[in-house]
Amino acid sequence: MTLVFVETDETGQVALTSAEAVTFARTNAAALARMAGSPSEQPSGASATSGGVAQRPEGSSEEGLGVDVAVIGALTDAAGEQLASLGVGRIHHFESADLEAYSAPAWAQALVEIAPETGTVLASGTPRGMELMAHVAVRTGERIAANVVAADDEGLLRQVLGGAAFERLNLDGDLQVLTIAGHACTPEETTPTSPEVLTHSPEVAAEDLRTRVVRTEVEAADDTSGLTQARAVVGAGRGVGSQDGFDEVLELVDHLGGALGVSRVVTGLGWRPHAEQVGQTGSRITPDVYIACGISGAIQHMAGIEGAKTLIAINTDEESTMVQRADYAIIGDLHEVVGAVNEEIRNRRG
């Protein structure tokens, strides 16, 4: 059996990266089961709202059989419907005053208590998912594989060196603990299931609550949802020249109905806010097209755009990594090239 930790956002929706992790678990269920051996007894200690032992959910298939999820905190109807559309078999919902505020030790112990003896526990490779799975690995005495992107008969494949290389490995042990790299797969709905919901109210040890979140402050400028969900992203790097050099790329963004993404050097110079940064320390994006303007292609930036379906580079340096990796490249000054593209778009639109 595979257990997936699911994060929800402030609106109660399943986070995009968690939807990706559930899809990964479902579509790779057979390979994960082979690597972990045969599933053992199902977790105990839960109170099922539907009662009894979980049977195959209505409408489920062999592909998704055995995929459970864990939700700590509020479980909205919308999240339940999303998880059903993703083919989840069972939802483990934790309701406890001690778990309302995030605490890595306490939340990890909650997951350990329902984890299968043989199988897989995984989460998306977000900061929270990475921290929780590290705690789970320590508490179960198992090894962990971070930033996994694929699972097949040859084992697990994971990103290393910021996505510049990949490592093939197999985890020994009965329980596999994994984090799934952001955008390693696209969320895919399947025949909707009718997940069984099991409610847990665990007792939390005082020592596990020594570190926990006491206050959360969210700034509007940190909202990157437009960037991570955009189908077209125009990237801008040092090549724009200055803080005032974004006019052409911003106009192109408007024409495409997309979003602006920038390199680390741009935010480091204070030209644009960090919320727009793309890369290993910024957002990882999966647009249909990414147009990189004046970006050389540092390893950290390439790690953030590897999910782009089509990569177009505009750069004066034809030897740059971005140009070499691009599907299409235009060698020239970005202001001239993008300016000409904008003019052509305006002319065609009348």
Salt bridges, closest charged atoms under 4 A:
GLU20 OE2 - HIS183 ND1 2.67
GLU62 OE2 - ARG56 NH2 2.60
GLU63 OE1 - ARG26 NE 3.26
ASP68 OD2 - ARG90 NE 2.91
ASP68 OD2 - HIS92 NE2 2.95
GLU95 OE2 - HIS93 ND1 3.73
ASP152 OD1 - ARG168 NH1 2.89
ASP153 OD1 - ARG34 NH2 2.53
GLU154 OE1 - ARG168 NH2 3.78
GLU167 OE1 - ARG158 NE 2.70
ASP208 OD1 - ARG139 NH2 2.81
GLU217 OE2 - ARG215 NE 2.94
GLU248 OE1 - HIS335 ND1 3.07
GLU251 OE2 - HIS255 NE2 3.09
GLU251 OE2 - ARG346 NH1 2.25
GLU276 OE1 - ARG272 NE 2.81
ASP288 OD1 - ARG231 NH1 3.46
ASP288 OD1 - LYS309 NZ 3.66
GLU306 OE2 - ARG284 NH1 3.99
GLU344 OE2 - ARG348 NE 2.83
